[in-house]
Amino acid sequence: MPYNLITLEHAWHEGEGDRSYRYWKEVHDRFFCEEYKSVGKNFYEQAPMLCEVFEKIY
């Protein structure tokens, strides 16, 4: 899914910081900008992302 369509629910599931979307986006914007820059690219809001949620069954 495109980065800019990641939901509030997914941000909460990641469990980082105060679990708000604002916190999640701020941290991930910085992370992805640095990662893309390290390979000579510019991060963009529609970058494809893989979002997974796991269910503990045992």
C-alpha positions in Angstrom: 0.0 0.0 0.0 1.2 3.6 -0.5 3.0 5.1 2.5 0.5 8.0 2.7 -2.4 5.5 3.0 -1.1 3.7 6.1 -3.8 3.9 8.7 -4.1 5.2 12.3 -4.8 1.6 13.3 -1.5 0.3 11.8 0.5 3.1 13.5 -1.1 2.1 16.8 -0.3 -1.6 16.2 3.3 -0.9 15.8 3.3 0.3 19.4 5.9 3.0 19.1 6.1 6.1 21.3 2.7 7.3 22.4 1.1 5.2 19.7 -0.3 8.2 17.9 -0.3 8.6 14.1 1.5 11.9 14.5 4.4 10.3 16.4 4.5 7.3 14.0 4.6 9.4 10.9 7.3 11.8 12.2 9.6 8.9 13.1 9.0 7.0 9.9 9.3 10.1 7.7 12.7 10.7 9.1 13.7 7.0 8.8 12.6 6.6 5.2 14.1 9.9 4.1 17.5 8.8 5.5 17.2 5.3 4.0 16.3 6.6 0.6 19.0 9.2 0.7 21.6 6.6 1.6 21.0 5.0 -1.8 20.8 8.2 -3.8 17.0 8.5 -4.0 14.3 10.8 -2.6 11.5 9.4 -0.4 8.0 10.1 -1.6 4.6 9.8 0.1 3.3 7.2 -2.4 6.2 4.8 -1.9 5.0 1.2 -1.7 5.0 -0.3 1.8 4.3 -3.7 3.2 2.2 -3.6 6.3 1.7 -6.7 8.4 -0.2 -7.5 11.5 0.5 -10.8 13.3 -1.8 -12.8 15.5 -0.4 -14.8 18.4 -2.0 -18.2 18.3 -0.1 -20.0 21.0 
